[in-house]
Amino acid sequence: MPLFTEAPTSLCILRLSAVGDVCHALAVVQHIQAYYPQTKITWIVGKTEAALLEGIPNVKLLPYDKKTGWRGIFSLWKQLKHTHFDALLNMQTAFRASMLSLGIKAKYKIGFGQKRSREGQWLFVNRRVRDPKSPHVLDGFMAFAEYIGVPQSIASWHLAISQQDRQFAEQFIDPTRKNLLISPCSSKAEKDWLVERYAEVANIANQHNVNVIFCSSPAKRELEMVEKITALCDFTPANAAGKTNLKQLAALIAKVDLVLSPDSGPAHIATTQGTPVIGLYAYHNPLRTAPYNNRENVVSVYEENVQKEFGKPSSELPWATKLKGKNLMAEIQVEEVITQMEKLHLW
């Protein structure tokens, strides 16, 4: 029996971060909207991620900057002081999110099921979704929609990207050729692939008359990595590293033919834009975190390293098992990536 047999008046979504997970949550929010168009939705989201979501239709965004700590939490509580929701969908297990949820007035506070609930989230909710059979994060989020009465459907996304952002992205695109966007960095250096292998892939793509573009955030580590990679290229790639905000990056991703990325936000932004993406995985299970519509194009050494580290398949381990081995990304070979590029008809 679903929680609601009629459309709820108002819902609060709590998913603060990170960019990739917020992209997954967006599919759920817009799926709920399609089924319950009259329901008012408020989404508490991280300050960085809010910049990507800004302008999505009929959703009130309440940004929270984790750097503000308790001051930011009290401020949010104050904003919501006179608001009462039919349900809070707490789609973040972090203790910070649970603390934030304490000041949200809702009849039902819904959290994850037994397998995915962490950091004591179960203590802060009064309803829990059923764990789906699929291990993917997005399917775990979709379980919230199903729990409140929204039938299952194919995931879809609509980000609000302006014409100005699309025009900005055009400067990096060659309309006469195929375009490959390489986003070489993830949130942690251990999840990045090797500099020389990115360069080798870029050189092979260039030899096949593909326009190669690099992107990254303005972070020093990421800019330096792009610099090292492009120094090894035997041509001059287009360089968007540090030059785009999240909306402009999404606009750029929408225009290219393929994205190559480790486990990172841009990989999931690509999914929102319908752009094929090759994900590179070693430390996290791609069955859980791969780009949702390109799970079969992942190049992964995760499963074989699970066997080495634990002596059993990932299906027998806790849902969010992360590997501890050193330099696992070095096990991913250039040839495997090129095979996926050919499979996706980059040339």
Secondary structure, DSSP 8 states (H G I E B T S, - for coil): --S-SS--SEEEEE----HHHHHHHHHHHHHHHHH-TT-EEEEEEEHHHHHHHTT-TTEEEEEE-GGGHHHHHHHHHHHTTT-EEEEEEE---SHHHHHHHTT-EEEEEEE--TTT--TTGGGG-SEE----SS--HHHHHHHHHHHTT-------------HHHHHHHGGG--TTS-EEEE----SSGGGS--HHHHHHHHHHHHHTT-EEEE---S-HHHHHHHHHHHHT-SS--EE-TT---HHHHHHHHHHSSEEEEESSHHHHHHHHTT--EEEEESSS-HHHHS-GGGGGG-EE-HHHHHHHHHSS-GGGS-TT-----SSGGGGS-HHHHHHHHHHTT--
